[in-house]
Amino acid sequence: MYICICNAIRETDLRRAATRCEGDAEATYATLGKRPNCGQCLEEAQEIIEQERAAASCEIFAV
């Protein structure tokens, strides 16, 4: 599923980038070589980023 239509950023790409970047949605977009255009996706993108980081954090503690 596309999260950002303007930049053609898929959810899977965003989730992978979330684990490589510690910043907000805009910083995560930057790791993908993109930046927000219209900004309508930022709220949903931030939620996905936070979910992915929480899941990664749980995996670390489960090991």
C-alpha angles and dihedrals in degrees: 000000000000115000096180114034094182092059099025092238112168124210091244091054091048092050092051092048092048090067092051097048130056098197135087128281093285092052090047090051088052091058086059091051091251139107130201116274111182094004097221091122098052098091094050091041091053091051091052092047091051091048092051094048091048091051091048090049091053091050091054092052093044093060 
